[in-house]
Amino acid sequence: MVADSVDVISRSALGDEPPHLWSSTGSGSFTVKPLEGDEAASFTRGTVIRARLKEDAKEFLEKHRLEAAIRKHSNFLPFPIYLEDEQVNTTSALWREPKFSITQQQYADFYTYLTYDDKPPLDVLHLSVDAPVQFNALIFIPDSQQDYFGEQREQWGLDLYVRRVLIERSNSELIPQYLAFLKGVVDTEDLPLNISRETLQENIVLRKISQTVIKQVFSHLEKMAETDNDKYERLWKLHGKYFKFAFNDFMNRDRMAPLMRFSSSHADAVGAASGLTSLDQYLARAKEGQNEIWYVAAPSPEAAKVNPHMERFRRKGIEVLYLLEPVDEFALESLGKYKDHPFKSVEQAESKDIEAFADLDETPAAKALNDEEKDSFDKLLERMKAILGDRVTEIRVSDRLSGSPAVLVSPDGMTSSMEKLIRVMQKSDAVPQKALEVNPDHPLMRALLKIYSDNADNPLLPEFVNSLFDNVQLLDGYLGDPYLMADRALKLMDKAAGWYADLLKL
């Protein structure tokens, strides 16, 4: 590629055959001839390669370019390579050394050399495998976050070596994308040195190496989770957003599930500032007779706490997992269940699912509506439906609320978060139609009932109903018209302030 011609002179170490000269200009043909006389006598053994560089490629004779090429491809060869009487390859192939002879500092130094990361790795996995294929590997778990969904989308994988010679940087065939956060090298004797990138993708040896690496990584993570929870939780916070995609790996998804970690309402109940929980820990704390593993999808723990669907679970003291990233819900829906316990969203909960569990407190219930008030309340719901129109499919009394006045419920059972993801994929910005469930015992609904009973045509009623719907819709993750919502809120605030000022005058 950079030479007009290449000569290779080589002499056999066996017998008395003369040295031979192989020559080629790269045009597809070559010549081979024996050397004679003084030229032959000067080659006692070994091989010499001579490349006559093109005029526009003379830069490759510069010392720093030669050093860079040697260090990139041949830095770990077991014999010295000299350039102007100076050895270039001075770094040892640490993955070939016995584990017991390597210190943590050596691992950290090699990791820095490999990745240019000035922070030591979180953990190291050193492998020496003889079957089904022979290879050595040194794999690091970084102690810093990476961005393999953005700028580094194509920059992941392990460096592949064959007999200590670099074949490819960041070979993504060696690990699946959910392990993209791993850094390291794999060195094997079972691949030819002249293997091409195209051939690598179809190579059965490489697939076997990959399968073995994945199994070893899972075993390592399982041991870490069991013996060093603090380190494992740090790993999960740094790299869990990638590892969760292992739900797509049907060969290993059953090993992935116990390794998943979640925020949950348990931390709220015990007053913990932070902390993650596993599915096994969740089941260990589950109430007697509880079959489902409950979850709520939300953008943050704070949003999960104020979700109206959470109210009856808090009242019953049932733990709920917080799914804070979109992939979480896909993962749980794909898994379906864990140890025969199905995953189920709090939005899909029915009264029969949790009514058997006792309430944690004896909060006094609001005074029940009498028959006349019930009849008026039914008419109020009809009036609310007329005000909201086709923005809701129906309005009905809820059995899931205690502290909120209303909540939106998907008619097809799909969770709000999943619905939003599907709409994003469909590039739809339309606000979905849902059923509006109201809490007849909430003070706000009782106030609306009084307004309606006093005057069904009170002009304040549409303002209150629309404002209520705005806020409930916002809690559901949608905002139809922010300008209209802000205008309504300001008008109500103005009227409320006026009423309060009038009361102060009395």
Sequence and secondary structure as in RCSB ss.txt:
>XXXX:A:sequence
MVADSVDVISRSALGDEPPHLWSSTGSGSFTVKPLEGDEAASFTRGTVIRARLKEDAKEFLEKHRLEAAIRKHSN
FLPFPIYLEDEQVNTTSALWREPKFSITQQQYADFYTYLTYDDKPPLDVLHLSVDAPVQFNALIFIPDSQQDYFG
EQREQWGLDLYVRRVLIERSNSELIPQYLAFLKGVVDTEDLPLNISRETLQENIVLRKISQTVIKQVFSHLEKMA
ETDNDKYERLWKLHGKYFKFAFNDFMNRDRMAPLMRFSSSHADAVGAASGLTSLDQYLARAKEGQNEIWYVAAPS
PEAAKVNPHMERFRRKGIEVLYLLEPVDEFALESLGKYKDHPFKSVEQAESKDIEAFADLDETPAAKALNDEEKD
SFDKLLERMKAILGDRVTEIRVSDRLSGSPAVLVSPDGMTSSMEKLIRVMQKSDAVPQKALEVNPDHPLMRALLK
IYSDNADNPLLPEFVNSLFDNVQLLDGYLGDPYLMADRALKLMDKAAGWYADLLKL
>XXXX:A:secstr
  EEEEEEEEE SSSS   EEEEE SSS EEEEE  HHHHHT  SEEEEEEEE GGGGGGGSHHHHHHHHHHHHT
T SS  EETTEE      GGGS GGG  HHHHHHHHHHHH  SS  SEEEEEEE SSS EEEEEEE SS   TTT
TTTT  SEEEEETTEEEEEEETTSS GGGTT EEEEEESSS TT  HHHHTT HHHHHHHHHHHHHHHHHHHHHH
HH HHHHHHHHHHHHHHHGGGGG TTTHHHHGGG  BEEHHHHHHT SS  B HHHHHHHS TT   EEEEE SS
HHHHHT GGGHHHHHHT   EEE SHHHHHHHHHH EETTEEEEEGGG  HHHHTTS  SS         HHHHH
HHHHHHHHHHHHHGGGEEEEEE SS SS SEEEE TT   HHHHHHHHHHTT      EEEEE TTSHHHHHHHH
HHHH TT THHHHHHHHHHHHHHHHTT  S HHHHHHHHHHHHHHHHHHHHHHHH 
